[in-house]
Amino acid sequence: MNRRAIGNEAEQRAVQLLERGGYTIVDRNFTCRWGEVDIIATKDELLCFVEVRMRSTAAWGDPSLTVTGVKQRKVVKAALHYMLRAGVSKHMMRFDVISVVGRGQDALLEHIPAAFDAGF
């Protein structure tokens, strides 16, 4: 299985986790010139921009720690672009990370709400 297929599998597991938690998925893999957002979801009046990070094993540490400042800025810029384009600028927003360790049914998922902020 190639890297993209493995990433898609992890994102699908993350979507399932969010849906079980009462979130509605609005968009996936939103891309613009400033960056990408893996999952965009809503819960009540909250718009969540979710970065999914996956590792096949925990030997190299928690995948959520790979969401660096550079990556955070790209996600924030893409999220702001999405909000303007979709006309949802009045929503409260939050930036979450879902960490996936392992593959398939044995994967361990951790949802980290408000993992980082927009920096303003």
KETOR-789781 format. One record per residue (C-alpha): residue in three letters; z, x, y. Coordinates in nm, 3 decimals, m for minus. Each point is the difference from the previous one (the first is absolute). Layout:
BEGIN
['ALA' [Z X Y]]
...
This chain:
BEGIN
['MET' [0.000 0.000 0.000]]
['ASN' [m0.091 0.140 0.343]]
['ARG' [0.237 0.034 0.297]]
['ARG' [m0.136 m0.304 0.180]]
['ALA' [0.049 m0.222 m0.305]]
['ILE' [0.356 0.128 m0.039]]
['GLY' [0.062 m0.069 0.369]]
['ASN' [m0.141 m0.352 m0.033]]
['GLU' [0.231 m0.063 m0.295]]
['ALA' [0.301 0.112 0.205]]
['GLU' [m0.104 m0.219 0.294]]
['GLN' [m0.042 m0.300 m0.229]]
['ARG' [0.352 0.053 m0.134]]
['ALA' [0.125 0.024 0.360]]
['VAL' [m0.175 m0.329 0.086]]
['GLN' [0.170 m0.168 m0.296]]
['LEU' [0.338 0.134 0.112]]
['LEU' [m0.051 m0.135 0.352]]
['GLU' [m0.119 m0.339 m0.122]]
['ARG' [0.306 m0.032 m0.226]]
['GLY' [0.208 0.073 0.310]]
['GLY' [m0.153 m0.289 0.193]]
['TYR' [m0.265 0.189 0.197]]
['THR' [m0.353 m0.130 0.053]]
['ILE' [m0.274 0.262 m0.021]]
['VAL' [m0.229 m0.021 0.303]]
['ASP' [m0.225 0.301 m0.055]]
['ARG' [m0.035 0.311 m0.213]]
['ASN' [m0.147 0.341 0.079]]
['PHE' [m0.062 m0.077 0.367]]
['THR' [m0.192 0.296 0.139]]
['CYS' [m0.104 0.092 0.352]]
['ARG' [m0.086 0.324 0.173]]
['TRP' [0.370 0.075 0.062]]
['GLY' [0.130 m0.042 m0.351]]
['GLU' [0.065 m0.232 m0.293]]
['VAL' [0.266 m0.249 m0.097]]
['ASP' [0.036 m0.058 m0.374]]
['ILE' [0.151 m0.349 0.015]]
['ILE' [0.056 m0.244 0.285]]
['ALA' [0.243 m0.279 m0.084]]
['THR' [0.197 m0.271 0.173]]
['LYS' [0.341 m0.146 m0.062]]
['ASP' [0.119 m0.270 0.235]]
['GLU' [m0.107 0.121 0.347]]
['LEU' [m0.003 0.367 m0.099]]
['LEU' [m0.322 0.200 m0.045]]
['CYS' [0.052 0.294 m0.237]]
['PHE' [m0.226 0.301 m0.024]]
['VAL' [0.064 0.164 m0.335]]
['GLU' [m0.085 0.353 m0.109]]
['VAL' [m0.005 0.044 m0.379]]
['ARG' [0.077 0.343 m0.144]]
['MET' [m0.028 0.081 m0.369]]
['ARG' [0.088 0.286 m0.230]]
['SER' [m0.041 0.004 m0.374]]
['THR' [0.340 0.166 m0.043]]
['ALA' [0.317 0.050 0.205]]
['ALA' [m0.008 0.373 m0.074]]
['TRP' [m0.156 0.067 0.342]]
['GLY' [0.242 m0.226 0.187]]
['ASP' [m0.010 m0.342 0.157]]
['PRO' [m0.354 m0.095 0.106]]
['SER' [0.131 m0.177 0.311]]
['LEU' [0.091 0.342 0.143]]
['THR' [m0.372 0.079 0.026]]
['VAL' [m0.042 m0.249 0.285]]
['THR' [0.003 0.269 0.268]]
['GLY' [0.008 m0.045 0.375]]
['VAL' [m0.377 0.050 0.010]]
['LYS' [m0.052 m0.275 m0.258]]
['GLN' [0.244 m0.228 0.182]]
['ARG' [m0.192 0.038 0.326]]
['LYS' [m0.328 m0.083 m0.177]]
['VAL' [0.151 m0.312 m0.157]]
['VAL' [0.146 m0.110 0.336]]
['LYS' [m0.334 0.047 0.179]]
['ALA' [m0.186 m0.190 m0.271]]
['ALA' [0.264 m0.276 0.010]]
['LEU' [m0.030 m0.039 0.377]]
['HIS' [m0.378 m0.017 m0.033]]
['TYR' [0.037 m0.264 m0.272]]
['MET' [0.235 m0.209 0.215]]
['LEU' [m0.236 0.006 0.297]]
['ARG' [m0.304 m0.078 m0.213]]
['ALA' [0.173 m0.281 m0.191]]
['GLY' [0.160 m0.147 0.313]]
['VAL' [0.353 0.019 m0.139]]
['SER' [0.153 0.212 0.274]]
['LYS' [0.298 m0.236 0.048]]
['HIS' [0.133 0.058 m0.353]]
['MET' [0.294 0.225 m0.070]]
['MET' [m0.118 0.298 m0.204]]
['ARG' [0.160 0.233 m0.248]]
['PHE' [m0.113 0.310 m0.187]]
['ASP' [0.100 0.014 m0.366]]
['VAL' [m0.061 0.244 m0.283]]
['ILE' [m0.023 m0.086 m0.368]]
['SER' [0.067 0.292 m0.231]]
['VAL' [m0.154 m0.015 m0.348]]
['VAL' [0.106 0.248 m0.268]]
['GLY' [m0.184 m0.018 m0.331]]
['ARG' [m0.278 m0.226 m0.117]]
['GLY' [m0.042 m0.335 m0.166]]
['GLN' [0.287 m0.227 m0.093]]
['ASP' [0.244 0.294 m0.008]]
['ALA' [m0.060 0.093 0.366]]
['LEU' [0.303 m0.001 0.228]]
['LEU' [m0.061 m0.163 0.337]]
['GLU' [0.218 0.021 0.307]]
['HIS' [m0.067 m0.205 0.314]]
['ILE' [0.134 0.172 0.312]]
['PRO' [m0.003 m0.250 0.288]]
['ALA' [m0.016 0.152 0.349]]
['ALA' [m0.066 0.345 m0.148]]
['PHE' [m0.122 0.121 0.339]]
['ASP' [m0.057 m0.140 0.347]]
['ALA' [m0.291 m0.005 0.239]]
['GLY' [0.153 0.270 0.215]]
['PHE' [0.007 m0.196 0.326]]
